[in-house]
Amino acid sequence: MSEASRRRIIILGSTGSIGTQALDVIHRHPDRFDVVGLAAGSNRDLAYQQADQLGLGHDRVVFGAEDATSLVREVSSDVVLNGITGSVGLLPTLAALESGATLALANKESLIVGGELVLNAKVRDDQIVPVDSEHSALAQALMAGAHSEVAKLIVTASGGPLRGRSADSLASVTPAEALAHPTWDMGLVVTTNSATLVNKGLEVIEAHLLFGIPFDQIEVTVHPQSVVHSLVEFHDGSTLAQASPPDMRLPIAWGLSWPDRIPGVMPGIDWSQSHTWTFEPLDEVAFPAVSMAKAAGERGGTFPAVFNAANEQAVYAFHRGDISLPTIIEVISHTLEHHDSGEMSVEAVLEAERVARERADRFIASQGS
């Protein structure tokens, strides 16, 4: 690969799960990428260690979402990988799009809370490349047909650490149980969201925004093996699935190199061995978060931002021992019921989040009284 075609990469969330795996991909393919900036949360030692391994000056390492936004604006890049966790990733996402760089998006919350603000910030139609394994799978399968030929999107869910549990049994779930994901190694919020299936609800909203498919044409199926990452059904009855071992390096690599594929990112499925893949319907009684997220997404405006903000406050409260796991859903429901969305702007989104977090915290406090 020529020097002119090497890609300049900024990694936001470099010390997290997505960031560290992205750097693994980059270290394995030094002829393709130059890292020109890193942004991390609070793990300064690891961030500076990463910079030293890359030969990157410490002046190109920043901390926090505000400085991450400035980094994206000030340092020229071809690809910005946003692996920040939470809605604080919104402003860096907008900055990346406004810069003209390709946005490899692992920070689903910024798209969900930003909605039309994010979509309107694009300077070209193909500027956002999804890094979530499910949305990367959908994007790949959608390449097989026209948008008008899509009958439905089917987003797969592993079922998380609580798959098969009844609604009545969830009140006794401990934080340790909620974090014991059988497949993926993720942070506290995302792993807990997988236990409640809030994460899958957010992914349904993300799929709607990314691909422009109506909510009534987006379904969820439980696939515990996490090998089929999502499926697209076309109107002739054909269904295409993207399958690969459960390893995030594949969607990360595709996000960094899109529309090209990098050879040898990871071993494929061993077809000389027997495999059994199962698919189960979603238990919406035990896990109502998906239908709640769809309803918030259909209302649009700042409702998805409120859904996400209330959930984050509830997740932290659950891990503090203040509420039970099912109460997370009650917190979201209560906060949404008292929200009235207005016109969309960055200021409106941030204010809606602030109010939602306060309202959620008051409801959480009332549960202990």
C-alpha positions in Angstrom: 0.0 0.0 0.0 1.4 3.4 -1.0 2.1 6.2 1.5 -0.7 8.2 -0.2 -3.3 5.5 0.5 -2.4 5.0 4.2 -5.2 6.1 6.5 -4.7 8.6 9.3 -6.7 7.3 12.3 -8.0 9.1 15.4 -9.2 6.7 18.1 -11.6 8.0 20.7 -11.9 5.7 23.7 -8.4 4.2 23.1 -8.1 2.5 26.5 -11.5 0.8 26.3 -12.5 -2.5 24.8 -13.1 -1.1 21.3 -10.0 1.1 21.4 -7.6 -1.6 22.5 -8.9 -4.0 19.9 -8.6 -1.3 17.2 -5.0 -0.8 18.2 -4.4 -4.6 17.9 -5.7 -4.5 14.3 -3.6 -1.5 13.5 -0.4 -3.0 15.0 -1.0 -6.1 12.9 -1.3 -4.0 9.7 1.3 -1.2 10.1 1.4 -0.7 6.3 -2.2 0.5 6.2 -2.7 2.9 9.1 -1.1 5.8 10.9 -2.6 6.8 14.3 -2.6 10.6 14.5 -4.5 11.0 17.8 -5.8 9.2 20.9 -8.5 10.2 23.3 -9.1 8.3 26.6 -11.1 8.7 29.7 -9.1 8.6 32.9 -6.5 5.8 32.3 -3.6 8.1 31.6 -0.9 5.6 32.1 -2.3 3.2 29.5 -3.0 6.0 27.0 0.5 7.3 27.2 1.8 3.7 26.9 -0.3 3.3 23.7 1.2 6.5 22.3 4.7 5.4 23.0 4.1 2.1 21.2 2.8 4.0 18.2 5.6 6.6 18.3 2.9 9.2 18.8 3.8 12.3 20.7 2.0 12.8 24.0 0.6 16.1 22.7 -1.7 14.0 20.5 -3.2 12.3 23.5 -6.2 13.9 25.2 -8.6 13.0 28.0 -12.3 13.5 28.2 -15.0 14.1 25.7 -14.5 17.9 25.4 -10.8 17.5 24.5 -11.7 14.6 22.2 -13.9 17.0 20.3 -11.1 19.5 20.0 -8.7 16.8 18.9 -11.0 15.8 16.0 -11.4 19.4 14.9 -7.7 20.3 15.1 -6.0 17.1 13.8 -6.6 16.1 10.2 -7.7 12.5 9.8 -9.2 10.1 7.3 -11.1 8.0 9.9 -12.3 8.8 13.4 -13.1 5.7 15.4 -15.5 6.7 18.1 -15.4 4.1 20.8 -16.4 6.4 23.7 -19.1 4.9 26.0 -22.3 6.9 26.5 -24.0 10.0 25.1 -20.9 12.1 25.9 -19.7 10.9 22.5 -22.3 13.1 20.7 -20.1 16.2 20.3 -17.1 14.2 19.1 -19.4 12.4 16.6 -20.6 15.7 15.2 -17.1 17.1 15.0 -15.9 14.0 13.1 -18.7 14.3 10.6 -18.2 18.0 10.2 -14.5 17.4 9.5 -15.3 15.2 6.5 -13.6 12.1 8.0 -15.2 8.7 7.8 -16.8 8.0 11.2 -16.3 4.5 12.3 -19.1 4.5 14.9 -18.9 2.2 17.9 -20.5 4.9 20.1 -24.2 4.0 19.3 -25.5 6.4 22.0 -24.3 9.5 20.1 -26.4 8.5 17.0 -29.4 7.5 19.2 -29.5 10.7 21.2 -28.5 12.9 18.3 -30.8 11.4 15.8 -31.4 13.8 12.9 -28.7 16.1 14.2 -26.1 13.5 13.5 -27.7 12.5 10.1 -27.8 16.1 9.0 -24.2 16.6 10.0 -23.0 14.2 7.3 -21.2 15.7 4.4 -21.6 12.6 2.3 -24.1 9.7 2.4 -21.5 7.0 3.1 -19.7 8.8 5.9 -20.9 6.7 8.9 -19.6 3.1 9.0 -21.1 1.1 11.9 -18.7 -0.8 14.1 -21.3 -2.6 16.3 -21.2 -6.2 15.2 -24.9 -6.2 14.5 -24.9 -3.1 12.4 -21.8 -4.0 10.6 -23.5 -7.3 9.7 -26.6 -5.5 8.5 -24.5 -3.1 6.4 -22.7 -6.1 4.8 -25.9 -8.0 4.1 -27.6 -4.9 2.7 -25.0 -4.7 0.0 -26.8 -7.7 -1.7 -29.9 -5.8 -2.6 -31.6 -2.4 -3.1 -33.1 -0.5 -0.2 -36.5 -0.9 -1.9 -36.1 -4.6 -1.8 -35.7 -4.9 2.0 -38.6 -6.6 3.8 -37.1 -6.5 7.3 -33.9 -6.3 9.3 -33.4 -9.0 12.0 -31.0 -8.0 14.7 -29.6 -10.9 16.7 -29.2 -10.8 20.5 -27.1 -13.3 22.5 -29.7 -13.0 25.2 -27.0 -11.9 27.6 -26.1 -13.4 31.0 -29.8 -13.7 32.0 -31.2 -15.5 29.0 -34.0 -17.9 29.9 -34.7 -16.2 33.3 -38.3 -15.6 34.1 -39.6 -12.1 34.8 -40.2 -13.1 38.4 -36.6 -14.2 39.0 -35.0 -11.0 37.8 -35.5 -9.1 41.1 -32.9 -11.3 42.8 -30.2 -10.8 40.1 -26.9 -9.4 41.6 -24.6 -7.0 39.8 -22.0 -9.8 39.5 -24.6 -11.9 37.7 -25.6 -9.1 35.4 -21.9 -8.6 34.4 -21.3 -12.3 33.7 -21.8 -12.1 29.9 -21.2 -15.5 28.2 -19.7 -14.1 25.0 -18.5 -10.5 25.0 -16.1 -8.6 27.2 -17.6 -5.1 27.6 -17.7 -2.3 30.2 -20.1 -2.0 33.1 -22.9 0.0 31.4 -22.9 -2.0 28.1 -22.8 -5.4 29.8 -25.6 -4.4 32.1 -27.6 -3.2 29.1 -27.0 -6.6 27.6 -28.5 -8.2 30.7 -31.6 -6.1 30.5 -31.7 -6.1 26.7 -31.7 -2.3 26.8 -28.6 -2.6 24.6 -30.7 -4.4 21.9 -33.4 -1.7 22.2 -30.8 0.9 21.5 -29.5 -1.1 18.6 -33.0 -1.2 17.0 -33.1 2.6 17.2 -29.6 2.7 15.7 -30.6 0.4 12.9 -33.5 2.6 12.0 -31.4 5.7 11.9 -28.5 4.1 10.0 -30.5 2.3 7.3 -33.8 4.2 7.1 -35.9 1.1 7.7 -39.2 1.7 9.6 -39.4 0.3 13.1 -42.2 -2.1 12.2 -39.7 -3.8 9.8 -37.0 -4.3 12.4 -37.1 -7.4 14.6 -34.9 -9.0 17.3 -34.1 -12.7 17.5 -32.1 -14.4 20.3 -29.1 -16.3 19.0 -27.0 -17.5 21.9 -24.0 -18.6 19.9 -23.3 -15.0 18.6 -22.0 -16.3 15.3 -24.8 -14.9 13.0 -24.5 -11.2 13.8 -27.7 -10.1 12.0 -29.8 -10.9 9.0 -31.6 -9.0 6.2 -34.8 -10.4 4.7 -35.6 -9.2 1.2 -39.1 -9.0 -0.3 -38.7 -12.1 -2.4 -38.4 -14.2 0.7 -34.6 -14.5 0.6 -32.7 -13.9 3.9 -29.0 -13.1 4.0 -27.0 -13.5 7.2 -23.5 -12.3 8.1 -21.7 -15.0 10.1 -18.2 -15.0 11.7 -16.7 -16.0 15.1 -17.6 -13.6 17.9 -14.6 -11.3 17.7 -15.0 -7.5 17.5 -11.8 -7.1 15.5 -13.7 -7.9 12.3 -16.2 -5.1 12.4 -13.5 -2.7 13.8 -11.2 -3.6 10.9 -14.0 -3.1 8.4 -14.8 0.3 9.9 -11.2 1.4 9.7 -10.7 0.1 6.1 -14.2 0.5 4.6 -15.1 -0.2 1.8 -12.1 -2.5 1.5 -11.5 -5.6 3.6 -8.2 -6.4 5.3 -6.8 -9.9 4.7 -6.3 -12.1 7.7 -8.0 -10.0 10.4 -9.1 -13.2 12.2 -9.6 -16.9 11.4 -13.0 -17.7 9.8 -15.5 -20.4 10.8 -14.0 -23.9 10.7 -16.4 -25.6 8.4 -14.7 -29.0 8.9 -16.3 -29.1 12.3 -20.0 -29.5 13.3 -21.9 -26.4 14.3 -25.3 -25.9 15.8 -26.8 -22.4 15.7 -30.2 -21.7 17.4 -32.6 -18.9 17.2 -35.3 -18.1 19.8 -38.1 -15.5 20.1 -37.5 -12.6 22.4 -39.2 -12.9 25.8 -40.9 -9.5 25.9 -42.5 -10.1 29.3 -39.1 -10.6 31.0 -37.3 -8.2 28.8 -39.6 -5.3 27.7 -36.7 -2.9 27.0 -36.8 -3.5 23.2 -40.5 -2.6 22.8 -39.9 0.5 25.0 -37.0 1.6 22.9 -39.0 1.1 19.7 -41.7 3.3 21.1 -39.2 6.0 22.1 -37.6 5.8 18.7 -41.0 6.2 17.0 -41.8 9.3 19.0 -38.4 10.6 17.9 -37.1 14.0 18.9 -35.3 13.9 22.3 -37.2 10.8 23.5 -34.3 8.4 22.6 -31.9 10.7 24.5 -34.2 10.6 27.6 -34.5 6.8 27.3 -30.7 6.5 27.2 -30.0 9.0 30.0 -32.6 7.5 32.4 -31.1 4.0 31.7 -27.5 5.2 32.5 -28.6 6.7 35.8 -30.5 3.5 36.7 -27.6 1.2 35.8 -25.3 3.1 38.1 -27.9 2.9 40.9 -28.3 -0.8 40.4 -24.6 -1.3 40.8 -24.6 0.8 43.9 -27.2 -1.5 45.3 -29.9 1.2 45.4 -32.4 -0.6 43.1 -33.1 -4.1 41.7 -32.5 -5.0 38.1 -36.2 -4.8 37.0 -36.4 -1.3 38.5 -34.0 -0.1 35.7 -36.9 -0.5 33.3 -39.3 1.2 35.7 -36.9 4.2 35.9 -36.8 4.5 32.1 -40.6 4.2 31.9 -41.3 6.8 34.6 -38.8 9.3 33.0 -40.3 8.9 29.5 -43.8 9.3 30.8 -42.9 12.8 32.1 -41.0 14.0 29.0 -42.3 16.3 26.3 -40.0 16.6 23.3 -39.5 19.9 21.5 -37.5 20.9 18.5 -34.1 19.2 18.0 -30.9 21.0 18.6 -27.7 20.1 20.5 -28.8 22.4 23.3 -32.2 20.7 23.4 -30.7 17.3 23.6 -28.2 18.2 26.4 -31.0 19.9 28.3 -33.4 16.9 27.9 -30.6 14.6 29.1 -30.0 16.8 32.1 -33.6 16.9 33.1 -34.0 13.2 32.5 -31.1 12.3 34.7 -32.5 14.5 37.5 -35.9 13.0 37.2 -34.5 9.5 37.1 -32.4 10.2 40.2 -35.5 11.4 42.1 -37.5 8.3 41.2 -34.5 6.1 42.2 -34.3 7.9 45.6 -38.0 7.4 46.1 -37.6 3.6 45.8 -35.6 3.5 49.0 -38.1 5.6 51.0 
